[in-house]
């Protein structure tokens, strides 16, 4: 019997080639798009799920308050948090501290390698986290000072096939360290990627006993992870932190009218829900992930809706078949099984085609999304389970309604030719078309909003000039004791070269967050409770000139002022935070922090140190004439290649052993918008697929609608209707449905965009054309889709139309 069902189903698919092709192609595109998005979502949700004790690992978050207001939120909080909580609370089984460090140069023999991802880690790192060791003892690998652990790839690049254990390498040509372990490269789906680990005991030894980080509650920057004992209630433990903090450092915090609140963050929440200061690396966005999941749902549902629409639209065409089958004894259950078999066959063919689409589109998807999926995905269970699930759900849901509709025809009425499409069926089909295009319009409006916001941010004035600016990364290796003088000499030498307009050195460049965060900054003579929190950027004399920063009051740093090494320049926001609404009132004021007194000599206008996603920060520019940092070189020549060659030559002369790494600042700054751009590209790609699938269904539905109205069209032509009037009549029905879809989608899209834009400190307004343009585009595409069938029907000879049975 089952074989017979499949044979009849196959004959029906072959007999109705256009119907079958539209359905299979629409379902295949929908399934392929859904599977690709599900793989992306699955990967994002899989972060840190491989740690065997991951459900008991929590990171300590820190919120700092000034005068009762939240000032900063830290992923890397107080140095003392991890070890102190372990000692104070029995619920904490173990802890690990991790500190991010700058890149280093590692040398072994004749080989020299720049290692980018460097971290300091305490002794329990490999005990708490499940990063597999290749060589070394989990208990001792990070136990001794002047040792390091290397990732497998770094070890291979430095040592080749030689056993690295016990070997000595040099770090930055300054310090010899012994290799005590090698670990597997950390997987892509972890929030923490380290290529070289330095034991925390080395860090303690370097900073000295008088500055012990394990006792420092006001020294931030440590990522602290706690391993809780089984059955510990994290909320109950978290509630104990506040009384402990008050007992431990409450008096000190009170002096500054400050507070610190500590929270526990589950390890698996870090990647998608953590965007705080001192993150180990940029994290993902949970809202984006679930929004893409919603797009996947929309696309595949639109494809299933197509099947339902076309199957029920063909009901009259198959009515006689049903009548004959019932007349010769077929039961309704048998007919339902027959039509469900057709659904299974059609969905199965769609799945096969979807496999081909996925295989072909993996490189494109990687390029758009920034992920690195490979063809090995096609043999992964995480790929096949969603695919099989979509097939089973799709075959059942998309086939169920048509099966019950078609099997419900009464044989006597059908064979007498009295069957007609029910008003309920017509209403359902129209409702489904409205759903399809409402979803498509919603996605299209969202795509335009994303790109409009990105364009808005990129078009705004930053308050500084980053054009024609070449940035060189700071030198890593100190060549000798005159290193700082070399920084100045390098700069002076370049300024003699043609094509170079100005040069500035600074601890960070625009587009980077300053990791020099300082609290306790106040006017001299005021109470400590009046202190404020600021970000500080170390700069040389030419920083303002190179970036065209606008001074609102005061002056720039100048060598003729002998006291300028104790000078500060605030931005407008920083001056206001100190109580000066008029910039000129701040000039000459004495500022105290870190036990020293500085003079405020200038106030600049606010400028965007980071992207327009963030509000203006209170920034302090501190003069450090020989700052060891980034070189920002303003170019005045169009001969970029020769100028860069000149700069490279001088760099190698002054800083041998240091890699020459440069970038253009405008490109570097715009990298901050890369995640938004990728999101917009992914959003736009799948929005286009959703519209394509909807239009495929609309094409098929228009074909059957015009076929059913063939006699009506013939009569209208006999009575004098023109081709244009008939086409307009056929257009009107679909145009009204799209208008209804627009009315449904507009308020939903407006609300969604409004909520999304709340995540940006500087955001565009919601323009009317964000809705009008998608409506006009979808209406045009939809009418173009039905044009072929409509015009073809209108041009048919009315005599032929009236003979149609």
Rosetta blueprint (number, residue, H / E / L):
1 X L
2 X H
3 X H
4 X H
5 X H
6 X H
7 X H
8 X H
9 X H
10 X H
11 X H
12 X H
13 X H
14 X H
15 X H
16 X L
17 X H
18 X H
19 X H
20 X H
21 X H
22 X H
23 X H
24 X H
25 X H
26 X H
27 X H
28 X H
29 X H
30 X H
31 X H
32 X H
33 X H
34 X H
35 X H
36 X H
37 X H
38 X H
39 X H
40 X H
41 X H
42 X H
43 X H
44 X H
45 X H
46 X L
47 X L
48 X L
49 X L
50 X L
51 X L
52 X L
53 X L
54 X H
55 X H
56 X H
57 X E
58 X E
59 X E
60 X E
61 X E
62 X E
63 X E
64 X E
65 X E
66 X E
67 X L
68 X L
69 X E
70 X E
71 X E
72 X E
73 X E
74 X E
75 X L
76 X L
77 X E
78 X E
79 X L
80 X L
81 X H
82 X H
83 X H
84 X H
85 X H
86 X H
87 X H
88 X H
89 X L
90 X L
91 X L
92 X E
93 X E
94 X E
95 X E
96 X E
97 X E
98 X E
99 X E
100 X E
101 X E
102 X L
103 X L
104 X E
105 X E
106 X E
107 X E
108 X E
109 X L
110 X L
111 X E
112 X E
113 X E
114 X E
115 X E
116 X L
117 X L
118 X E
119 X E
120 X E
121 X E
122 X L
123 X L
124 X L
125 X H
126 X H
127 X H
128 X H
129 X L
130 X L
131 X L
132 X L
133 X E
134 X E
135 X E
136 X L
137 X L
138 X L
139 X L
140 X L
141 X L
142 X L
143 X L
144 X L
145 X L
146 X L
147 X E
148 X E
149 X E
150 X E
151 X E
152 X H
153 X H
154 X H
155 X H
156 X H
157 X H
158 X H
159 X H
160 X L
161 X L
162 X L
163 X L
164 X L
165 X L
166 X L
167 X L
168 X E
169 X E
170 X E
171 X E
172 X L
173 X L
174 X L
175 X E
176 X E
177 X E
178 X E
179 X E
180 X E
181 X E
182 X E
183 X E
184 X L
185 X L
186 X L
187 X L
188 X L
189 X L
190 X L
191 X L
192 X L
193 X L
194 X L
195 X L
196 X E
197 X E
198 X E
199 X E
200 X H
201 X H
202 X H
203 X H
204 X H
205 X H
206 X H
207 X H
208 X L
209 X H
210 X H
211 X H
212 X L
213 X H
214 X H
215 X H
216 X L
217 X L
218 X L
219 X L
220 X E
221 X E
222 X E
223 X E
224 X E
225 X E
226 X E
227 X E
228 X E
229 X L
230 X L
231 X L
232 X L
233 X L
234 X H
235 X H
236 X H
237 X H
238 X H
239 X H
240 X H
241 X H
242 X H
243 X H
244 X H
245 X H
246 X H
247 X H
248 X H
249 X H
250 X H
251 X H
252 X H
253 X H
254 X H
255 X H
256 X L
257 X L
258 X E
259 X E
260 X E
261 X E
262 X E
263 X E
264 X E
265 X E
266 X E
267 X H
268 X H
269 X H
270 X H
271 X H
272 X H
273 X H
274 X L
275 X L
276 X L
277 X E
278 X L
279 X L
280 X L
281 X L
282 X L
283 X L
284 X L
285 X L
286 X H
287 X H
288 X H
289 X H
290 X H
291 X H
292 X H
293 X H
294 X H
295 X H
296 X H
297 X H
298 X H
299 X H
300 X H
301 X H
302 X H
303 X H
304 X H
305 X H
306 X H
307 X H
308 X H
309 X H
310 X H
311 X H
312 X H
313 X H
314 X L
315 X L
316 X L
317 X L
318 X L
319 X H
320 X H
321 X H
322 X H
323 X H
324 X H
325 X H
326 X H
327 X H
328 X L
329 X L
330 X L
331 X L
332 X H
333 X H
334 X H
335 X H
336 X H
337 X H
338 X H
339 X H
340 X H
341 X H
342 X H
343 X H
344 X H
345 X H
346 X H
347 X H
348 X H
349 X H
350 X H
351 X H
352 X H
353 X H
354 X H
355 X H
356 X H
357 X H
358 X H
359 X H
360 X H
361 X H
362 X H
363 X H
364 X H
365 X H
366 X H
367 X H
368 X H
369 X H
370 X L
371 X L
372 X L
373 X L
374 X L
375 X H
376 X H
377 X H
378 X H
379 X H
380 X L
381 X H
382 X H
383 X H
384 X H
385 X H
386 X H
387 X H
388 X H
389 X H
390 X H
391 X H
392 X H
393 X H
394 X H
395 X H
396 X H
397 X H
398 X H
399 X H
400 X H
401 X H
402 X H
403 X H
404 X H
405 X H
406 X H
407 X H
408 X L
409 X L
410 X L
411 X H
412 X H
413 X H
414 X H
415 X H
416 X L
417 X L
418 X L
419 X L
420 X L
421 X L
422 X L
423 X H
424 X H
425 X H
426 X H
427 X H
428 X H
429 X H
430 X H
431 X H
432 X H
433 X H
434 X H
435 X H
436 X H
437 X H
438 X H
439 X H
440 X H
441 X H
442 X H
443 X H
444 X H
445 X H
446 X H
447 X H
448 X H
449 X H
450 X H
451 X H
452 X H
453 X H
454 X H
455 X H
456 X H
457 X H
458 X H
459 X H
460 X L
461 X L
462 X L
463 X L
464 X L
465 X L
466 X L
467 X L
468 X L
469 X E
470 X E
471 X E
472 X E
473 X L
474 X L
475 X L
476 X L
477 X L
478 X L
479 X L
480 X L
481 X L
482 X L
483 X H
484 X H
485 X H
486 X H
487 X H
488 X H
489 X H
490 X H
491 X H
492 X H
493 X H
494 X H
495 X H
496 X L
497 X L
498 X L
499 X L
500 X E
501 X E
502 X E
503 X E
504 X E
505 X E
506 X E
507 X L
508 X L
509 X L
510 X L
511 X L
512 X L
513 X L
514 X L
515 X L
516 X L
517 X E
518 X E
519 X E
520 X E
521 X E
522 X E
523 X E
524 X L
525 X L
526 X L
527 X L
528 X H
529 X H
530 X H
531 X L
532 X E
533 X E
534 X E
535 X E
536 X E
537 X E
538 X E
539 X E
540 X L
541 X L
542 X L
543 X H
544 X H
545 X H
546 X H
547 X L
548 X L
549 X L
550 X L
551 X E
552 X E
553 X E
554 X E
555 X L
556 X L
557 X L
558 X L
559 X L
560 X L
561 X L
562 X L
563 X L
564 X H
565 X H
566 X H
567 X E
568 X E
569 X E
570 X E
571 X E
572 X H
573 X H
574 X H
575 X H
576 X H
577 X H
578 X L
579 X L
580 X L
581 X L
582 X L
583 X H
584 X H
585 X H
586 X H
587 X L
588 X L
589 X L
590 X E
591 X E
592 X E
593 X E
594 X L
595 X L
596 X E
597 X E
598 X E
599 X E
600 X E
601 X E
602 X E
603 X E
604 X E
605 X L
606 X L
607 X L
608 X L
609 X L
610 X L
611 X L
612 X L
613 X L
614 X L
615 X L
616 X L
617 X L
618 X L
619 X E
620 X E
621 X E
622 X E
623 X E
624 X L
625 X L
626 X L
627 X L
628 X L
629 X L
630 X E
631 X E
632 X E
633 X E
634 X E
635 X E
636 X L
637 X L
638 X L
639 X L
640 X H
641 X H
642 X H
643 X H
644 X H
645 X H
646 X H
647 X H
648 X H
649 X H
650 X H
651 X H
652 X H
653 X H
654 X H
655 X L
656 X L
657 X L
658 X L
659 X L
660 X L
661 X L
662 X E
663 X E
664 X E
665 X H
666 X H
667 X H
668 X H
669 X H
670 X H
671 X H
672 X H
673 X H
674 X H
675 X H
676 X H
677 X H
678 X H
679 X H
680 X H
681 X H
682 X H
683 X H
684 X H
685 X H
686 X H
687 X H
688 X H
689 X H
690 X H
691 X H
692 X H
693 X H
694 X H
695 X H
696 X H
697 X H
698 X H
699 X H
700 X H
701 X H
702 X H
703 X H
704 X H
705 X H
706 X H
707 X H
708 X H
709 X L
710 X H
711 X H
712 X H
713 X H
714 X H
715 X H
716 X H
717 X H
718 X H
719 X L
720 X L
721 X L
722 X L
723 X H
724 X H
725 X H
726 X H
727 X H
728 X H
729 X H
730 X H
731 X H
732 X H
733 X H
734 X H
735 X H
736 X H
737 X H
738 X H
739 X H
740 X H
741 X H
742 X H
743 X H
744 X H
745 X H
746 X H
747 X H
748 X H
749 X H
750 X H
751 X H
752 X H
753 X H
754 X H
755 X H
756 X H
757 X H
758 X L
759 X L
760 X L
761 X L
762 X L
763 X L
764 X L
765 X L
766 X L
767 X L
768 X L
769 X H
770 X H
771 X H
772 X H
773 X H
774 X H
775 X H
776 X H
777 X H
778 X H
779 X H
780 X H
781 X H
782 X H
783 X H
784 X H
785 X H
786 X H
787 X H
788 X H
789 X H
790 X H
791 X H
792 X H
793 X H
794 X H
795 X H
796 X L
797 X L
798 X H
799 X H
800 X H
801 X H
802 X H
803 X L
804 X L
805 X L
